[in-house]
Amino acid sequence: MQAEKPRTLAEVDLFAPGAQEHWYQAYAILHEQSPVQRLPGEGLTPGTDAFVLTKYEDVRRVVMDWDRFPPTLSLLVAHIQQSGQMPTHIPDIDAMVASIVSLRPDPELWRAHRKELTDPWVGPGCTRHAEMITAHVDDLIAGMLDKARGGEPVDFVADFARPLPQRVMASVLGFPLEDIPRLEQWGNAQVMSYVHGRTHRNILTPEQTKEKFRLLAGMKDYVAEKTREKRARPQDDMVSFLTQVEYQALGRKLTDDEINGVVYAMVIGGLETTQYALAEQAQLLCQRPGMFATLRGNRGAIRTFIEEGVRLRSPTQGLSTRICAHDEVFQGVPVPAGSMLHLRWAAANIDADEFEDPLELKLDRKAATRHLAFSQGPRSCPGSNISRLEQMIAWEKVCDAFSGLAYAAGNDFRHQGGIMLGIYRLMLTLTPTETS
């Protein structure tokens, strides 16, 4: 049974099937009546509760303090370290978790991992990829131009928003573009719990978990093969880099399994967010007549448009990723030690106590990057820089190629399940510029 638009607090269930279509109505109710929502018995361990945080100040307080609010994953890592072996009773252990245990089990090593292993490729220096990203954008836009000139509508998701980050991530890692269908299959399997999982903990059924790992079965072999190739013949790509780099924090090079875990994390983080951001931004433009023309005439506004877009329509709406190490109080609500926290980024990003006119897309908003769409603090999204770069280049080039952008017929605006704001398809009418 699909959730209907909530009218009262009792009807708010952020995790019910179909709740995606009414999340923002639910956030208004939660902000007004229950900014800290208790989920009885839904904590990480039996007898504990979970709490949904929807206020900006609360979510930011949590993400900025690793010690008071440790990641749930850190408890699993500590268990593995103490026992000396991966827990066989937990079926959803993946390559990324295994690599976290050896490469980044604590805050100090987490920072070192980011600085030494991932930042050189997707961090602040990712502008090195601008030419590569531009080439992929140009190629995809050429396809949309062909359709537009022929009077055909464009599926902005299938024709642009989805393939762009797939191509970029394949290029960063050093994988052939013809392997993208396999990477897409593996990426879909990786995020299965976030799309099909139940409750705020994204729990898969045993059958779904079995299917997930069936689909992922070939990924380790594929990455291992590519790793062997790049150890023998390094090129200018991230996997080659990982085969050669000395991880100074541990004073050694990485094993093949560790490289597999890093690649796993790159794929799971590098495909979905940018796709959803671009698709939602296109809708924001369709819903605001004149804004696309404004961006075409003032390219300096594109950066703020992107920040406002991910604030208003956060790709990842929320995650249950933190535990209270001590008794806490949020908005006057006692939250006992051991409670699980569901951080609702999307609700925090439209909190009227933090953002003036929070539902308005303001191209002159000050400090527009202070939103929480990529989190903040020591565990902020490591791929936020390259995602922003992809979005910047994408909208610059779309503004060059098209003079008009509007909804076409055939949209039902239906979103996928889970905790990501992902629309299945987006049919647009695009008007080529005279020079395109």
Sequence and secondary structure as in RCSB ss.txt:
>XXXX:A:sequence
MQAEKPRTLAEVDLFAPGAQEHWYQAYAILHEQSPVQRLPGEGLTPGTDAFVLTKYEDVRRVVMDWDRFPPTLSL
LVAHIQQSGQMPTHIPDIDAMVASIVSLRPDPELWRAHRKELTDPWVGPGCTRHAEMITAHVDDLIAGMLDKARG
GEPVDFVADFARPLPQRVMASVLGFPLEDIPRLEQWGNAQVMSYVHGRTHRNILTPEQTKEKFRLLAGMKDYVAE
KTREKRARPQDDMVSFLTQVEYQALGRKLTDDEINGVVYAMVIGGLETTQYALAEQAQLLCQRPGMFATLRGNRG
AIRTFIEEGVRLRSPTQGLSTRICAHDEVFQGVPVPAGSMLHLRWAAANIDADEFEDPLELKLDRKAATRHLAFS
QGPRSCPGSNISRLEQMIAWEKVCDAFSGLAYAAGNDFRHQGGIMLGIYRLMLTLTPTETS
>XXXX:A:secstr
       SGGG  TTSTTGGGGHHHHHHHHHHH SEEEETT SSSTT  EEEE SHHHHHHHHT TTTS BHHHH
HHHHHHHHTS  TT TT  HHHHHHHHH SSHHHHHHHIIIIIHHHHSTTGGGGHHHHHHHHHHHHHHHHHHHHT
T  EEHIIIIITHHHHHHHHHHHT  GGGHHHHHHHHHHHTHHHHH BTTTTB  HHHHHHHHHHHHHHHHHHHH
HHHHHHHS  SSHHHHHHH EETTTTEE  HHHHHHHHHHHHHHHSHHHHHHHHHHHHHHHTSTTHHHHHHH GG
GHHHHHHHHHHHT SB  EEEEE SS EEETTEEE TT EEEE HHHHTT TTTSSSTTS  TT TTGGGSSTT 
 GGGS TTHHHHHHHHHHHHHHHHHHEEEEEE TT    B SSSB  BS  EEEEEE TT 
